[in-house]
Amino acid sequence: METSPSKGGAPMSLDVMTVRLHLRRIRVVEVTVDRPERLEVRVRDARRVVRCPHCGFRTDRVHDTKRLKICDVTYGGRSTVLVWERRRFRCDACGERHLEEHPEFVLGRRTHVTRRLARTLVRDVNRLPIRELARRWDLGWHFIMTLTRWWSARVVAERRRGRCRILMVDETSLRRRHRYVTVLLNGETGEGLGVVKHRDEKALSGFLQAQGHRWCRSVKVVITDGSESYRAAIRRHLGGATHVVDRFHVARWFASGLVEVRRRIQRIGSKGARPAYHPDIFRSRYLQLRRADRLDAEARERLERILGTDPELAHAWELYQALHRIYLAADDAEANQALAHFIDGHYTRTLPEFEPLIDTLLKWGDEIFAFHHTHRITNGRLEGTNAKLGVLKRVAYGFVNHRNFGARALLLCPAVP
């Protein structure tokens, strides 16, 4: 190491400086390893006297000392380990022995980290696979996952203590068409409240029972998709809340009738023949699903030309637009007029593909029209959260355990102003 004389004539290193650890109540004893790739520092608690957890009296009598290796954040690109001289005290008043604790350290069974490294791991766990984090910090996969679940449980417990006026409920899958979970969100703050295994009445009822009657009474509006299971749980535990079926799911119901009519009409050949479908009708299938008020002049002209080739398809499109006017209406009375217009049009020229939709409207009419009594609220915030959860699944290369998915998903849903 290159040296130069100091004021007193003693040699002094040219590349040495003092760096603070910025850990409260920590005293540095010595630097035991100082290499370009690794830094190891021996530390101890700055307190000399501690309070006995058994009797409450103060003691300074050290029975023995044990050294623990605590992983810390990097310093200057070097992996850093703190060797903590953890003392065991013996109380003179009661004779009991106890190990000291430190607020800056998170102690596991075999792996220990500083609290700031724990925060870094939890922050990065939703943008990187856990295996990659384990490699970067030389930690175990199970330790990072356990830390994530512990941190998530603390965060969610704090969220659930508050009142929730607007509850959003939807489902998502760990694997497409397999292993579904129920996601619950606070509609006012955007905070995730829970990820429950399965998507049935028992799953939602279990969550609501765990929250208690007082919390359930605070819920004024609950938004779901058109699930009979969710509706049964809501009627059982949230009888005082207004149940709203999400607008985007209802729009899909509206489109189902038009889609089935288009599928019947577009086929012009038997299966396997070429062409099997009418090319213009098939290629305009997405254009047909757009609302009339969102069509520009060019799109409207093209659509009118295609609808003019078949009266049934044109009639189905008119019925579809009449259904959309239920949500475009300014109030409940205008929405009822739009519904009456749809019913009149349907019975003027009956299309069998719209019959199931009539049954659905009769079954869910109250929940659909509740949209106009709840300030036109939708599940849009939760649908956006589900999109973020889809990214999380890709980052993690899929999930098998719903608890691990729930822990990471809830940390991905903080409060949004």
C-alpha positions in Angstrom: 0.0 0.0 0.0 1.4 3.4 -1.0 2.1 5.7 2.1 3.2 9.2 2.8 4.4 10.9 5.9 1.8 12.6 8.1 2.3 15.8 10.2 3.9 13.9 13.0 6.2 12.0 10.6 4.3 8.7 10.9 3.4 6.9 7.6 -0.2 7.4 6.4 -2.1 5.5 3.7 -3.2 7.5 0.6 -6.4 5.5 -0.2 -8.0 5.4 3.3 -11.1 7.1 4.4 -13.7 6.7 7.2 -17.2 5.7 6.2 -20.1 5.6 8.6 -22.4 2.6 8.7 -25.5 4.8 9.4 -26.9 2.2 11.8 -28.2 3.5 15.1 -27.0 2.2 18.4 -24.0 0.4 16.7 -20.4 0.7 17.7 -17.7 -0.5 15.3 -15.0 -2.6 17.0 -12.7 -3.2 14.1 -12.6 -4.0 10.4 -11.6 -7.7 10.1 -11.7 -8.2 6.3 -10.9 -5.4 3.9 -10.6 -6.7 0.3 -11.7 -5.2 -3.0 -14.6 -7.7 -3.2 -15.6 -8.1 0.5 -15.8 -6.0 3.6 -16.3 -7.5 7.1 -16.8 -5.3 10.2 -17.0 -6.4 13.8 -19.7 -4.5 15.7 -21.5 -4.5 19.0 -24.5 -2.7 20.6 -23.6 0.7 21.9 -25.6 0.2 25.1 -23.8 -1.0 28.2 -26.8 -1.5 30.4 -30.0 -3.3 29.3 -33.4 -4.0 30.9 -34.2 -7.6 31.8 -37.3 -8.8 29.9 -38.3 -11.1 32.8 -38.4 -8.7 35.7 -37.8 -5.3 34.2 -34.7 -4.4 36.3 -31.5 -3.1 34.6 -28.4 -5.2 34.4 -24.9 -4.8 32.9 -23.6 -8.3 33.8 -22.5 -10.2 30.6 -22.8 -13.9 30.9 -21.2 -14.7 27.5 -20.9 -13.4 23.9 -21.8 -15.1 20.6 -20.8 -13.8 17.2 -23.5 -13.6 14.5 -22.8 -12.7 10.8 -25.3 -10.1 9.6 -25.5 -9.5 5.8 -25.7 -5.8 5.0 -26.1 -3.7 1.9 -23.1 -3.2 -0.3 -20.5 -0.5 0.3 -18.6 0.8 -2.7 -19.8 -2.3 -4.7 -18.4 -4.7 -2.0 -20.5 -7.3 -0.3 -20.6 -6.3 3.4 -20.9 -8.5 6.5 -21.3 -7.3 10.0 -20.0 -9.6 12.7 -22.3 -8.8 15.7 -20.9 -9.6 19.1 -24.3 -10.5 20.6 -24.2 -10.6 24.4 -26.1 -12.8 26.8 -26.9 -11.0 30.0 -27.5 -12.3 33.5 -29.9 -10.4 35.7 -28.7 -9.8 39.2 -32.3 -9.3 40.4 -34.0 -12.5 39.1 -31.0 -14.6 38.0 -32.5 -15.2 34.5 -30.4 -15.0 31.3 -31.4 -13.4 28.1 -30.0 -12.5 24.7 -29.9 -8.9 23.6 -32.0 -7.7 20.6 -31.2 -5.0 18.2 -33.8 -2.9 16.2 -31.5 -2.8 13.1 -31.2 -6.5 12.6 -33.6 -9.1 11.3 -32.7 -12.5 12.7 -33.7 -15.8 10.9 -33.0 -19.3 11.9 -29.6 -19.5 10.1 -29.5 -16.3 8.0 -29.5 -12.8 9.4 -29.7 -9.4 7.6 -29.9 -5.8 8.5 -33.3 -4.1 8.4 -32.3 -1.9 5.5 -31.2 -5.0 3.4 -34.6 -6.6 4.3 -36.3 -3.5 2.9 -34.2 -3.7 -0.2 -35.1 -7.3 -0.7 -38.8 -6.7 -0.3 -38.7 -3.8 -2.7 -36.9 -5.8 -5.4 -38.9 -9.0 -5.0 -41.6 -7.9 -7.4 -39.3 -6.9 -10.2 -36.8 -9.7 -10.0 -37.1 -13.5 -9.5 -36.3 -14.6 -6.0 -33.6 -16.9 -7.3 -31.8 -13.9 -8.9 -32.0 -12.0 -5.6 -30.7 -15.0 -3.8 -27.7 -15.1 -6.2 -27.0 -11.4 -6.0 -27.0 -11.3 -2.2 -25.7 -14.8 -1.5 -28.8 -15.6 0.5 -31.1 -18.6 0.5 -34.3 -18.7 -1.6 -36.4 -19.8 1.3 -35.1 -17.1 3.6 -36.0 -14.3 1.1 -39.5 -15.9 0.5 -40.1 -16.2 4.3 -39.0 -12.6 4.8 -41.4 -11.5 2.0 -44.3 -13.4 3.5 -43.5 -12.0 7.0 -43.3 -8.4 5.7 -46.5 -8.8 3.6 -48.4 -10.2 6.6 -47.4 -7.1 8.7 -48.4 -4.7 5.9 -51.7 -6.4 5.2 -52.6 -6.6 8.9 -52.2 -2.8 9.1 -54.3 -2.3 6.0 -57.2 -4.5 7.3 -57.5 -2.6 10.5 -58.8 0.4 8.6 -62.3 0.8 7.3 -63.2 0.0 3.7 -66.2 1.8 2.1 -65.7 0.4 -1.4 -64.7 -3.3 -1.8 -63.5 -4.6 -5.2 -63.5 -8.3 -5.8 -62.2 -10.2 -8.8 -60.5 -13.5 -9.7 -57.2 -14.3 -11.3 -55.4 -17.5 -12.0 -52.0 -18.8 -11.0 -52.1 -20.9 -14.1 -54.6 -20.3 -17.0 -57.8 -22.3 -16.3 -56.2 -23.8 -13.2 -55.7 -22.7 -9.6 -57.8 -19.6 -9.3 -57.5 -17.1 -6.5 -59.8 -14.2 -5.3 -58.2 -10.8 -5.2 -59.7 -8.1 -2.9 -58.9 -4.4 -3.1 -59.8 -1.3 -1.2 -61.5 0.8 -4.0 -60.8 4.1 -2.3 -57.0 3.7 -1.6 -56.1 1.0 -4.1 -54.5 -1.1 -1.4 -54.6 -4.9 -1.7 -56.5 -6.5 1.2 -56.2 -10.1 0.5 -55.5 -12.9 -2.0 -57.6 -15.9 -1.1 -57.3 -19.4 -2.5 -60.2 -20.5 -4.8 -63.0 -18.3 -6.3 -66.1 -19.8 -4.6 -68.5 -18.6 -1.9 -66.4 -20.3 0.8 -63.3 -18.3 -0.2 -64.9 -14.9 0.0 -67.0 -15.8 3.1 -63.9 -16.9 4.9 -62.2 -13.6 4.3 -65.3 -11.6 5.4 -65.7 -13.7 8.5 -62.1 -13.1 9.5 -62.6 -9.3 9.1 -65.5 -9.3 11.5 -69.0 -7.8 11.6 -67.8 -4.2 12.4 -65.6 -4.1 9.3 -68.3 -5.7 7.1 -70.8 -3.0 8.3 -68.4 -0.3 7.1 -68.5 -1.6 3.5 -71.1 0.5 1.5 -70.4 -0.6 -2.1 -69.0 -3.9 -3.4 -68.1 -4.5 -7.0 -67.7 -8.0 -8.5 -68.0 -9.8 -11.8 -71.1 -11.8 -12.6 -70.2 -14.7 -10.2 -73.1 -16.4 -8.4 -70.7 -17.6 -5.7 -69.5 -14.1 -4.9 -73.1 -12.8 -4.9 -74.1 -15.5 -2.3 -71.2 -14.5 0.0 -72.1 -10.8 -0.4 -75.8 -11.4 0.5 -74.7 -13.4 3.5 -72.1 -11.1 5.0 -72.6 -7.7 3.3 -76.3 -7.4 3.2 -76.2 -3.6 3.9 -73.9 -2.9 1.0 -74.9 -2.0 -2.6 -73.7 -4.8 -4.9 -72.6 -3.6 -8.4 -71.7 -5.8 -11.3 -68.6 -4.5 -13.0 -69.4 -2.6 -16.2 -66.7 -4.3 -18.3 -68.0 -7.7 -17.5 -71.5 -6.7 -18.4 -70.3 -5.3 -21.7 -68.9 -8.7 -22.4 -72.4 -10.1 -21.8 -73.8 -7.6 -24.2 -71.3 -8.5 -26.9 -72.0 -12.2 -26.6 -75.3 -12.0 -28.5 -73.8 -10.0 -31.4 -70.8 -12.4 -31.5 -73.0 -15.5 -31.8 -75.1 -13.9 -34.6 -71.9 -12.9 -36.5 -70.5 -16.4 -36.1 -73.7 -18.0 -37.5 -73.9 -15.6 -40.4 -70.3 -15.4 -41.4 -70.0 -19.2 -42.2 -70.5 -19.7 -45.9 -68.9 -23.1 -46.3 -68.6 -26.4 -44.5 -65.9 -27.1 -42.0 -62.6 -27.5 -43.8 -63.8 -25.8 -47.0 -62.0 -22.7 -48.3 -63.2 -20.1 -47.7 -65.2 -21.1 -44.7 -66.1 -17.6 -43.6 -67.4 -14.5 -45.3 -64.2 -12.5 -45.5 -65.6 -9.0 -44.9 -67.8 -10.0 -42.0 -65.0 -12.0 -40.4 -62.3 -9.3 -40.8 -64.6 -6.6 -39.3 -65.4 -8.6 -36.1 -63.6 -6.2 -33.9 -65.0 -3.2 -35.7 -68.5 -4.5 -35.0 -67.9 -4.5 -31.2 -67.0 -0.8 -31.1 -69.6 1.7 -29.7 -71.3 3.9 -32.3 -70.0 7.1 -30.6 -66.4 6.0 -31.0 -66.5 5.5 -34.7 -64.9 8.0 -37.1 -66.3 8.7 -40.5 -64.2 6.2 -42.3 -64.9 3.4 -39.8 -68.6 4.2 -39.8 -68.8 4.0 -43.6 -67.0 0.7 -43.7 -69.3 -0.7 -41.0 -72.5 0.5 -42.7 -71.3 -1.2 -45.9 -70.8 -4.5 -44.1 -74.0 -4.4 -42.1 -75.9 -3.7 -45.3 -75.0 -7.1 -46.6 -77.1 -8.9 -43.9 -80.3 -7.5 -42.2 -79.9 -9.9 -39.2 -76.4 -8.7 -38.5 -77.5 -5.1 -38.7 -80.4 -5.8 -36.3 -78.0 -7.5 -33.9 -75.7 -4.5 -34.0 -78.6 -2.2 -33.2 -79.6 -4.3 -30.2 -76.0 -4.3 -29.0 -75.8 -0.5 -29.3 -79.1 -0.2 -27.4 -77.6 -2.2 -24.5 -74.6 0.1 -24.4 -77.0 3.1 -23.9 -77.9 1.6 -20.5 -74.4 2.7 -19.3 -74.3 5.8 -21.4 -77.5 7.1 -19.7 -77.2 10.0 -17.4 -79.4 8.5 -14.7 -81.5 5.5 -13.8 -84.6 6.7 -15.7 -82.8 7.2 -18.9 -81.2 3.7 -18.5 -84.6 2.1 -18.1 -85.6 3.8 -21.4 -82.6 2.3 -23.1 -83.5 -1.1 -21.7 -87.1 -0.7 -22.9 -85.8 0.2 -26.4 -83.7 -3.0 -26.4 -86.6 -5.2 -25.4 -88.9 -3.6 -28.0 -86.3 -4.1 -30.7 -85.6 -7.7 -29.6 -89.3 -8.8 -29.8 -89.8 -6.9 -33.1 -87.4 -9.3 -34.7 -86.4 -12.1 -32.3 -82.8 -13.4 -32.6 -82.3 -16.7 -30.6 -78.7 -15.7 -29.8 -80.0 -12.9 -27.5 -82.4 -15.1 -25.5 -79.7 -16.1 -22.9 -78.8 -12.5 -22.6 -82.5 -11.7 -21.7 -82.3 -14.2 -18.8 -79.0 -12.8 -17.6 -80.5 -9.2 -17.6 -83.4 -10.4 -15.5 -81.2 -12.2 -13.1 -78.7 -9.4 -12.6 -80.8 -6.4 -13.3 -80.6 -4.8 -9.8 -76.8 -5.2 -9.7 -76.4 -3.7 -13.3 -78.6 -0.7 -12.6 -76.9 -0.1 -9.2 -74.1 1.5 -11.4 -76.2 4.7 -11.6 -76.7 4.8 -7.8 -73.0 4.5 -6.9 -71.5 7.4 -8.9 -70.8 5.2 -11.9 -68.2 3.1 -10.1 -66.4 0.3 -11.9 -63.8 -2.4 -11.1 -61.2 -0.6 -13.3 -58.7 -0.1 -10.5 -58.8 -3.8 -9.7 -58.5 -4.7 -13.4 -55.4 -2.6 -13.6 -54.0 -4.4 -10.6 -54.7 -7.7 -12.3 -52.6 -6.5 -15.2 -49.7 -5.8 -12.8 -50.2 -9.3 -11.3 -49.9 -10.7 -14.8 -46.5 -9.0 -15.1 -45.5 -10.4 -11.7 -46.3 -14.0 -12.8 -44.0 -13.5 -15.8 -41.3 -12.1 -13.7 -41.5 -15.0 -11.3 -41.8 -17.6 -14.2 -45.1 -18.7 -12.7 -46.4 -19.6 -9.3 -47.4 -22.9 -7.7 -48.0 -21.9 -4.1 -50.9 -19.4 -3.7 -49.5 -18.1 -0.4 -46.2 -17.0 -2.1 -48.2 -15.4 -4.9 -50.4 -13.6 -2.4 -47.5 -12.3 -0.4 -45.8 -10.8 -3.4 -49.1 -9.6 -5.0 -50.1 -7.6 -1.9 -46.8 -5.8 -1.7 -47.4 -4.8 -5.3 -50.6 -3.0 -4.4 -49.7 0.0 -2.2 -52.0 2.9 -1.5 -52.6 5.1 -4.6 -53.7 8.7 -4.0 
